């Protein structure tokens, strides 16, 4: 693979990660937490679906690590 192909592949992956990060951040911003006690779960304010905040945070951290690795290479 040539340098151009590698750079193009990297650029597409960076764009994909940025979109996923924005989607996670948007989702997290729309979660409503229980005000009376600390919980790992929160409901989406529009749909009512319940999400595990630990999993969302782990996925967001994984994407940010991958983005950092791509920036270093």
Buried (B, 14 or more C-beta within 10 A) or exposed (E): EEEEEEEEEEEEEBEEBEEBBEEBEEBBEBBEEEEEEEEEEBBBEEEEEEBEBEEBEEEBEEBEEBBEEEEEE
